[in-house]
Amino acid sequence: MEKQGLLEFPCDFPLKIMGTAAPDFAQAIAAVVGEHARDFDPATIEMRASSGGKYLSLTCTVRATSQAQLDTLYRALTSHPMVKVVL
């Protein structure tokens, strides 16, 4: 195990991704996450629609192997045109 900052790697790391509720939002995000976390299973995505149904929140838990991997994944998600916020 490798400790970087407050995290010890490898670890399960949840990412919350919010965007407009488009029909292909979950598939697009699963593809981006899968590029950076090869063992990510899209079937584990937790989805929650906003009360008005305009936005969709996805929780994707990845097996993170390094801070660099998480940083790269965060940059890829925040630069995606369908994504509004990543936490």
C-alpha positions as a Python dict, from the first residue, in 0.01 Angstrom:
ca = {
    (1, 'M'): (0, 0, 0),
    (2, 'E'): (113, 349, -80),
    (3, 'K'): (10, 649, 127),
    (4, 'Q'): (-29, 981, -55),
    (5, 'G'): (-173, 1260, 156),
    (6, 'L'): (-480, 1141, 346),
    (7, 'L'): (-547, 843, 119),
    (8, 'E'): (-384, 502, 121),
    (9, 'F'): (-370, 340, -221),
    (10, 'P'): (-522, 126, -354),
    (11, 'C'): (-862, 229, -214),
    (12, 'D'): (-1225, 248, -317),
    (13, 'F'): (-1299, 612, -400),
    (14, 'P'): (-1651, 742, -471),
    (15, 'L'): (-1693, 1022, -725),
    (16, 'K'): (-2019, 1214, -751),
    (17, 'I'): (-2078, 1347, -1103),
    (18, 'M'): (-2368, 1578, -1177),
    (19, 'G'): (-2502, 1680, -1515),
    (20, 'T'): (-2813, 1747, -1718),
    (21, 'A'): (-3045, 1445, -1731),
    (22, 'A'): (-2970, 1342, -2090),
    (23, 'P'): (-3059, 988, -2206),
    (24, 'D'): (-2694, 894, -2265),
    (25, 'F'): (-2538, 1076, -1964),
    (26, 'A'): (-2471, 762, -1757),
    (27, 'Q'): (-2321, 575, -2055),
    (28, 'A'): (-2096, 869, -2146),
    (29, 'I'): (-1969, 902, -1789),
    (30, 'A'): (-1918, 526, -1755),
    (31, 'A'): (-1700, 537, -2067),
    (32, 'V'): (-1484, 820, -1927),
    (33, 'V'): (-1447, 652, -1588),
    (34, 'G'): (-1368, 318, -1754),
    (35, 'E'): (-1082, 476, -1951),
    (36, 'H'): (-908, 576, -1627),
    (37, 'A'): (-1014, 290, -1400),
    (38, 'R'): (-995, -28, -1608),
    (39, 'D'): (-1170, -248, -1350),
    (40, 'F'): (-1468, -10, -1310),
    (41, 'D'): (-1803, -187, -1341),
    (42, 'P'): (-2072, 43, -1488),
    (43, 'A'): (-2339, -174, -1322),
    (44, 'T'): (-2229, -27, -986),
    (45, 'I'): (-2323, 331, -1080),
    (46, 'E'): (-2575, 482, -840),
    (47, 'M'): (-2814, 726, -1010),
    (48, 'R'): (-3035, 991, -858),
    (49, 'A'): (-3249, 1244, -1042),
    (50, 'S'): (-3304, 1594, -906),
    (51, 'S'): (-3648, 1675, -767),
    (52, 'G'): (-3740, 1855, -1090),
    (53, 'G'): (-3589, 1583, -1309),
    (54, 'K'): (-3362, 1827, -1495),
    (55, 'Y'): (-3035, 1698, -1346),
    (56, 'L'): (-2889, 1357, -1277),
    (57, 'S'): (-2635, 1269, -1010),
    (58, 'L'): (-2415, 964, -1059),
    (59, 'T'): (-2198, 807, -792),
    (60, 'C'): (-1914, 606, -944),
    (61, 'T'): (-1689, 419, -702),
    (62, 'V'): (-1350, 336, -851),
    (63, 'R'): (-1059, 132, -721),
    (64, 'A'): (-803, 413, -712),
    (65, 'T'): (-438, 316, -742),
    (66, 'S'): (-277, 661, -709),
    (67, 'Q'): (-344, 1030, -657),
    (68, 'A'): (-226, 1089, -1015),
    (69, 'Q'): (-496, 851, -1144),
    (70, 'L'): (-766, 1035, -947),
    (71, 'D'): (-639, 1375, -1066),
    (72, 'T'): (-643, 1262, -1429),
    (73, 'L'): (-992, 1114, -1393),
    (74, 'Y'): (-1118, 1433, -1224),
    (75, 'R'): (-978, 1647, -1508),
    (76, 'A'): (-1136, 1420, -1772),
    (77, 'L'): (-1474, 1438, -1600),
    (78, 'T'): (-1475, 1813, -1534),
    (79, 'S'): (-1381, 1884, -1897),
    (80, 'H'): (-1662, 1664, -2034),
    (81, 'P'): (-1934, 1880, -2196),
    (82, 'M'): (-2221, 1696, -2022),
    (83, 'V'): (-2076, 1738, -1670),
    (84, 'K'): (-2171, 2032, -1448),
    (85, 'V'): (-2001, 1937, -1118),
    (86, 'V'): (-1768, 1663, -988),
    (87, 'L'): (-1727, 1603, -615),
}
